[in-house]
Amino acid sequence: MKKMIRYSLLLIALTFVMASCEKDDTDMDAVLAQYLVEPAAVELDFSALDEAPDVPVTDENDSAYNDYVENSPWNKVITITFGGETPMVTGTVAGVMVQAVGNHVTVVNLSGPVKFVVSGQTTDGSLKFYGDKRFQLLLDGAEISNPHGAAINNQGSKSMYVVRADGSFNALRDGADYVMVDEEDQKAALFSEGQMIFSGQGELNVYAQGRGGIRSDDYIRVRPGVKINIYSQALDGLRANDGIILDGGVINIETSGVGAKGVRSGGPMTVNGGRLIAVNNGDTRESTSDEGLADTTACAALYCDTLLVINGGTLKFKATGDGGKGINGKHHVTINGGATTVVATGTREIKKPKGVKLDGDFSMAGGYFYTYSRRSDPLDVAGRVNVAAGYRTYDTGPKVITIAY
């Protein structure tokens, strides 16, 4: 009924505009285009991505040196193979203890750099790590479902290198009802207290029902060649408290939970390459505080608490639910390159759907930027809009803004 009313009002408005223009030279095509414009297409893209070779950093003084799995020795190896009533564990490393209750495996690593090779399938299992030592998690055809919590949970504060074996397919699933452990977090199907660095040429699919898809309480780095697909029905798809660095790879994210974010970065987010597509279909979340005050939280395909810098890559964000934002930033956004497409098509029953909403500045000096909002502002910036000279296109309209260098 509400759609019919809106369409009727639009028809009346167009009729009035056409009547008022019958006796002048107004370009009716331009007038109608303001109302009938269709957004750019934003859909998940599973095609291969042609990327430059991933060259590890070799300078020990480089701040990114420790993010490269190649820069650590991995002569200590333990293999965990799911598939029976309990998993098969091979390899012995001093200072590493592996225990299993059914297919729920707990690893205590006190031995420094250890490679854990994980494969096989379980529909009622999990893998949990303790110990403040960095380690490599090599997924080689691993499919782990945990009906009552995270599929993989790293309780250590050091780096977890998540490597997908070349050509392998891996899948992680959480359950709708989490069984919590006192003083322990498990905030996603794949969760880590420490840093997560993704590499390798295999594929990882993550399905989240109870919590988020992939989350780190530190930062996340994604290297070229990575293929990750995240489907979250509850909380955020990809989230890191201390920042996200995308150097390459292909990431597809689809989220549908109320108030959820496709991607959420609590620290600075930097995009240097790759392809990231996030489609958020969730609606605004409504809640009431203990004091009886109403609160609403809108969804967003991308939410950044601090600075967002885009140097390259292909980024596409779409929000379809009520009040959904394509990009919602609490700080500044700087675009130096790449191609960024943002679309918001949701209703505005509770919140206003916007293409890009920023509390800081929007600055652009290169690349391509497109933003569309069907029922509100395509670009809402509380600070300044700084567009450097040299652009080829700078088009603005009531629904679309396009800037290209």
C-alpha positions as CSV (number, residue, x, y, z in Angstrom):
1,M,0.0,0.0,0.0
2,K,2.8,2.4,0.9
3,K,4.5,1.7,-2.5
4,M,1.3,2.4,-4.3
5,I,1.0,5.8,-2.5
6,R,4.6,6.7,-3.3
7,Y,4.1,5.8,-7.0
8,S,0.9,7.8,-7.1
9,L,2.6,10.8,-5.6
10,L,5.4,10.5,-8.1
11,L,2.9,10.3,-11.0
12,I,1.2,13.4,-9.7
13,A,4.5,15.2,-9.4
14,L,5.5,14.3,-12.9
15,T,2.2,15.3,-14.3
16,F,2.5,18.7,-12.6
17,V,6.0,19.1,-14.0
18,M,5.0,18.2,-17.5
19,A,2.0,20.6,-17.4
20,S,4.1,23.4,-16.2
21,C,6.7,22.9,-18.9
22,E,4.3,22.7,-21.9
23,K,4.8,26.3,-22.7
24,D,8.6,26.6,-22.2
25,D,11.7,24.9,-23.6
26,T,12.4,22.6,-20.6
27,D,14.2,19.4,-21.5
28,M,11.7,16.8,-20.4
29,D,14.2,13.9,-20.8
30,A,16.5,15.6,-18.2
31,V,13.5,16.2,-15.8
32,L,12.3,12.6,-16.0
33,A,15.9,11.3,-15.6
34,Q,16.0,12.8,-12.1
35,Y,13.2,10.4,-11.1
36,L,13.7,7.4,-13.3
37,V,17.4,6.9,-13.0
38,E,18.4,3.3,-12.2
39,P,21.5,2.5,-10.1
40,A,24.6,0.7,-11.2
41,A,24.5,-3.0,-10.7
42,V,26.2,-4.4,-7.6
43,E,26.2,-8.2,-7.3
44,L,28.6,-10.7,-5.8
45,D,31.3,-11.7,-8.3
46,F,33.0,-15.1,-8.1
47,S,35.1,-14.7,-11.2
48,A,38.8,-15.0,-11.2
49,L,40.8,-11.8,-10.6
50,D,43.9,-11.0,-12.6
51,E,46.4,-9.7,-10.0
52,A,50.1,-9.0,-9.9
53,P,52.2,-11.6,-8.1
54,D,52.1,-11.5,-4.4
55,V,55.7,-10.5,-3.4
56,P,56.4,-11.0,0.4
57,V,58.1,-8.2,2.3
58,T,61.7,-9.2,3.1
59,D,62.9,-6.1,5.0
60,E,62.8,-6.9,8.7
61,N,62.4,-3.2,9.4
62,D,59.2,-3.0,7.4
63,S,56.2,-2.7,9.6
64,A,54.5,-5.4,7.5
65,Y,57.3,-7.9,7.8
66,N,55.6,-10.1,10.4
67,D,52.4,-10.3,8.3
68,Y,54.0,-12.6,5.8
69,V,53.9,-16.3,6.6
70,E,57.0,-16.8,4.5
71,N,59.1,-14.9,7.0
72,S,58.7,-17.5,9.8
73,P,60.1,-21.1,10.1
74,W,57.5,-23.8,9.9
75,N,59.5,-27.0,10.6
76,K,57.1,-27.9,13.4
77,V,54.0,-29.5,11.9
78,I,50.8,-31.1,13.3
79,T,48.1,-32.5,11.1
80,I,44.4,-32.7,12.2
81,T,42.1,-34.6,10.0
82,F,38.3,-34.6,10.7
83,G,36.1,-37.5,9.4
84,G,35.4,-40.0,12.1
85,E,34.1,-40.0,15.6
86,T,37.2,-38.2,16.6
87,P,39.8,-36.5,14.4
88,M,43.1,-38.1,13.5
89,V,46.0,-36.2,14.8
90,T,49.6,-36.8,13.5
91,G,52.8,-35.2,14.5
92,T,54.3,-34.4,17.9
93,V,55.8,-31.1,18.9
94,A,57.2,-30.4,22.3
95,G,55.1,-27.8,24.1
96,V,52.0,-28.4,22.0
97,M,49.0,-30.3,23.4
98,V,46.1,-31.5,21.3
99,Q,42.9,-32.8,23.0
100,A,39.6,-33.9,21.4
101,V,36.2,-34.5,22.8
102,G,34.3,-35.9,19.9
103,N,35.3,-33.6,17.0
104,H,35.8,-30.6,19.3
105,V,39.5,-30.1,19.3
106,T,41.5,-27.9,21.7
107,V,45.1,-27.0,21.0
108,V,47.5,-25.5,23.6
109,N,50.6,-24.1,21.8
110,L,53.5,-23.1,24.0
111,S,56.1,-23.9,21.3
112,G,56.4,-20.9,19.0
113,P,55.8,-21.1,15.3
114,V,53.8,-24.3,14.5
115,K,52.0,-25.2,11.4
116,F,48.6,-26.9,11.8
117,V,47.4,-28.6,8.7
118,V,43.6,-29.1,8.9
119,S,41.4,-31.2,6.6
120,G,38.3,-33.4,6.5
121,Q,34.7,-32.8,7.5
122,T,32.6,-32.7,10.6
123,T,29.1,-31.5,11.2
124,D,29.5,-31.2,15.0
125,G,33.0,-30.1,15.7
126,S,35.3,-27.1,16.3
127,L,38.9,-26.1,16.6
128,K,40.1,-23.9,19.5
129,F,43.6,-22.5,20.1
130,Y,45.3,-21.3,23.3
131,G,48.7,-19.8,23.7
132,D,50.4,-16.5,22.9
133,K,52.5,-17.8,20.1
134,R,52.0,-17.1,16.4
135,F,51.0,-20.1,14.3
136,Q,49.9,-21.1,10.8
137,L,46.5,-22.6,10.1
138,L,46.8,-24.4,6.7
139,L,43.2,-25.3,5.5
140,D,43.4,-28.1,3.0
141,G,39.9,-29.2,2.3
142,A,38.5,-28.5,5.8
143,E,34.7,-28.3,6.3
144,I,33.9,-27.6,10.0
145,S,30.4,-26.9,11.4
146,N,29.8,-26.2,15.0
147,P,26.1,-26.1,16.0
148,H,26.8,-24.3,19.3
149,G,29.6,-21.8,18.6
150,A,32.5,-20.8,16.5
151,A,34.0,-23.3,14.0
152,I,37.5,-21.9,14.6
153,N,38.3,-19.9,17.7
154,N,41.8,-18.5,18.4
155,Q,42.1,-17.3,22.1
156,G,45.7,-16.3,21.7
157,S,46.8,-12.7,21.1
158,K,49.4,-13.4,18.5
159,S,49.1,-13.7,14.7
160,M,47.1,-16.5,13.1
161,Y,48.2,-17.0,9.5
162,V,45.1,-18.5,7.7
163,V,46.5,-20.1,4.6
164,R,44.3,-22.0,2.1
165,A,46.1,-24.8,0.3
166,D,46.3,-24.1,-3.5
167,G,43.1,-25.4,-5.2
168,S,41.4,-26.4,-1.9
169,F,37.8,-25.7,-0.9
170,N,37.2,-25.0,2.7
171,A,33.9,-24.1,4.6
172,L,33.2,-23.0,8.2
173,R,29.8,-22.8,9.8
174,D,28.6,-21.7,13.2
175,G,25.3,-22.5,14.9
176,A,22.3,-20.3,15.7
177,D,22.7,-20.9,19.4
178,Y,26.1,-20.3,21.0
179,V,27.1,-22.0,24.2
180,M,29.4,-19.4,25.8
181,V,32.5,-20.1,28.0
182,D,33.2,-17.8,30.9
183,E,35.7,-15.1,30.2
184,E,36.1,-16.2,26.5
185,D,35.0,-14.6,23.4
186,Q,33.6,-16.3,20.3
187,K,32.2,-13.6,18.2
188,A,32.1,-15.2,14.8
189,A,32.3,-18.5,12.9
190,L,36.0,-17.7,12.5
191,F,37.2,-15.7,15.4
192,S,40.6,-14.6,16.7
193,E,41.8,-12.5,19.6
194,G,44.9,-11.8,17.7
195,Q,45.7,-10.7,14.1
196,M,44.5,-12.7,11.2
197,I,46.4,-12.7,8.0
198,F,44.9,-14.5,5.0
199,S,46.9,-15.9,2.1
200,G,47.0,-18.8,-0.3
201,Q,45.2,-19.8,-3.5
202,G,42.4,-21.9,-2.0
203,E,38.8,-20.9,-1.3
204,L,37.1,-20.3,2.0
205,N,33.4,-20.1,2.5
206,V,32.0,-18.9,5.8
207,Y,28.3,-19.3,6.9
208,A,27.2,-17.5,10.0
209,Q,23.9,-17.9,11.8
210,G,24.5,-17.1,15.4
211,R,27.2,-14.4,15.3
212,G,29.4,-12.8,12.7
213,G,31.3,-14.4,9.8
214,I,35.0,-13.5,10.3
215,R,36.1,-11.3,13.2
216,S,39.4,-10.3,14.8
217,D,39.8,-8.3,18.1
218,D,43.0,-7.1,16.5
219,Y,43.5,-6.4,12.8
220,I,42.9,-8.4,9.6
221,R,45.1,-8.4,6.5
222,V,44.1,-10.0,3.2
223,R,46.8,-10.8,0.6
224,P,46.5,-11.2,-3.2
225,G,45.2,-14.6,-4.4
226,V,42.8,-15.0,-1.5
227,K,39.2,-16.1,-2.2
228,I,36.7,-15.6,0.6
229,N,32.9,-15.8,0.5
230,I,30.9,-14.8,3.6
231,Y,27.2,-15.2,4.2
232,S,26.0,-13.9,7.6
233,Q,22.3,-14.0,8.7
234,A,23.1,-12.5,12.1
235,L,25.9,-10.0,12.8
236,D,28.7,-8.5,10.7
237,G,30.3,-10.3,7.8
238,L,33.9,-9.2,8.1
239,R,35.0,-7.2,11.2
240,A,38.3,-6.2,12.9
241,N,38.6,-4.0,15.9
242,D,42.0,-2.5,15.1
243,G,41.8,-2.1,11.3
244,I,41.6,-3.9,8.0
245,I,44.3,-4.0,5.2
246,L,43.2,-5.3,1.8
247,D,46.2,-5.9,-0.5
248,G,44.4,-8.0,-2.9
249,G,42.2,-11.1,-3.3
250,V,38.5,-11.6,-3.9
251,I,36.0,-11.1,-1.0
252,N,32.3,-11.5,-1.4
253,I,30.0,-10.7,1.5
254,E,26.2,-10.9,1.9
255,T,24.6,-10.0,5.2
256,S,21.0,-9.9,6.3
257,G,20.8,-9.4,10.0
258,V,19.1,-6.3,11.5
259,G,21.6,-3.6,12.2
260,A,24.4,-5.7,10.8
261,K,27.4,-4.4,8.7
262,G,28.9,-6.2,5.7
263,V,32.4,-5.0,6.6
264,R,33.2,-3.1,9.9
265,S,36.6,-1.7,10.7
266,G,37.2,-0.3,14.2
267,G,40.6,1.0,13.2
268,P,42.0,2.5,10.0
269,M,41.0,0.6,6.8
270,T,43.3,0.6,3.8
271,V,42.5,-0.9,0.4
272,N,45.5,-1.3,-1.9
273,G,44.0,-3.8,-4.4
274,G,41.8,-6.8,-5.0
275,R,38.0,-6.9,-5.3
276,L,35.6,-6.5,-2.3
277,I,31.9,-6.7,-2.8
278,A,29.5,-6.4,0.2
279,V,25.7,-6.6,-0.2
280,N,23.7,-5.8,2.9
281,N,20.0,-6.7,2.9
282,G,19.3,-6.1,6.6
283,D,16.9,-3.5,8.1
284,T,17.3,-1.0,10.9
285,R,17.5,-2.5,14.4
286,E,15.2,-1.0,17.0
287,S,15.9,-1.5,20.7
288,T,15.0,0.1,24.1
289,S,17.6,0.9,26.8
290,D,17.3,0.0,30.4
291,E,16.1,3.6,31.0
292,G,13.3,3.1,28.4
293,L,14.9,5.2,25.7
294,A,14.4,4.1,22.1
295,D,17.5,3.4,20.0
296,T,17.9,2.6,16.3
297,T,20.9,1.2,14.4
298,A,21.0,1.2,10.6
299,C,22.7,-1.4,8.5
300,A,25.7,-0.6,6.3
301,A,27.5,-2.5,3.6
302,L,30.7,-0.9,4.9
303,Y,31.1,0.8,8.3
304,C,34.4,2.5,9.4
305,D,35.0,3.9,12.9
306,T,38.1,5.8,11.7
307,L,40.0,6.6,8.5
308,L,39.2,4.8,5.2
309,V,41.9,5.1,2.5
310,I,41.3,3.6,-1.0
311,N,44.5,3.4,-3.1
312,G,43.4,0.8,-5.6
313,G,41.2,-2.2,-6.2
314,T,37.5,-2.7,-7.1
315,L,35.0,-2.0,-4.3
316,K,31.3,-2.4,-4.6
317,F,28.8,-1.8,-1.7
318,K,25.0,-2.1,-1.7
319,A,22.4,-1.7,1.0
320,T,18.8,-2.7,0.3
321,G,17.2,-2.6,3.7
322,D,15.3,0.1,5.6
323,G,17.7,3.0,6.3
324,G,20.7,1.1,5.0
325,K,23.9,2.9,4.1
326,G,26.3,1.9,1.4
327,I,29.2,3.4,3.3
328,N,28.9,4.8,6.8
329,G,32.0,6.5,8.1
330,K,32.7,8.1,11.5
331,H,35.8,9.8,10.2
332,H,37.4,10.8,6.9
333,V,37.4,9.0,3.5
334,T,40.3,9.4,1.1
335,I,40.2,8.0,-2.4
336,N,43.5,8.0,-4.4
337,G,42.7,5.3,-6.9
338,G,40.7,2.2,-7.7
339,A,37.0,2.0,-8.6
340,T,34.4,2.4,-5.9
341,T,30.7,1.9,-6.5
342,V,28.1,2.6,-3.8
343,V,24.3,1.9,-4.0
344,A,21.5,2.4,-1.5
345,T,18.0,1.3,-2.5
346,G,16.3,0.7,0.9
347,T,13.1,2.3,2.3
348,R,13.2,5.2,4.8
349,E,10.5,4.1,7.3
350,I,12.8,4.4,10.4
351,K,16.2,5.6,9.1
352,K,17.3,7.4,5.9
353,P,19.0,5.2,3.4
354,K,22.1,7.0,2.0
355,G,24.8,6.1,-0.5
356,V,27.7,7.5,1.6
357,K,27.3,9.1,5.0
358,L,30.4,10.6,6.7
359,D,31.0,12.4,9.9
360,G,34.3,13.7,8.5
361,D,35.7,14.8,5.2
362,F,35.5,13.2,1.8
363,S,38.7,13.7,-0.3
364,M,39.4,12.4,-3.8
365,A,42.5,12.7,-6.0
366,G,42.3,9.7,-8.4
367,G,40.3,6.7,-9.4
368,Y,36.6,6.3,-10.0
369,F,33.7,7.0,-7.5
370,Y,30.0,6.4,-8.0
371,T,27.3,6.8,-5.4
372,Y,23.5,6.4,-5.7
373,S,20.6,6.6,-3.2
374,R,17.1,6.0,-4.3
375,R,15.3,7.8,-1.4
376,S,17.8,10.1,0.2
377,D,21.3,11.6,-0.2
378,P,23.9,9.9,-2.4
379,L,26.6,11.7,-0.5
380,D,26.1,13.2,3.0
381,V,29.3,14.7,4.4
382,A,29.4,16.5,7.7
383,G,32.9,17.8,6.9
384,R,34.4,19.1,3.7
385,V,34.3,17.6,0.2
386,N,37.7,18.0,-1.4
387,V,38.0,16.9,-5.1
388,A,41.5,17.6,-6.6
389,A,41.9,19.1,-10.0
390,G,42.4,17.0,-13.0
391,Y,39.2,14.9,-13.0
392,R,37.6,13.9,-16.2
393,T,34.0,13.6,-14.8
394,Y,32.3,15.4,-11.9
395,D,28.6,14.9,-12.3
396,T,26.1,15.5,-9.5
397,G,22.3,14.9,-9.4
398,P,19.5,14.3,-6.9
399,K,20.3,10.6,-6.8
400,V,23.7,10.0,-8.4
401,I,27.2,11.5,-8.0
402,T,30.0,10.3,-10.3
403,I,33.6,11.4,-10.1
404,A,36.3,10.0,-12.4
405,Y,40.0,10.7,-13.1
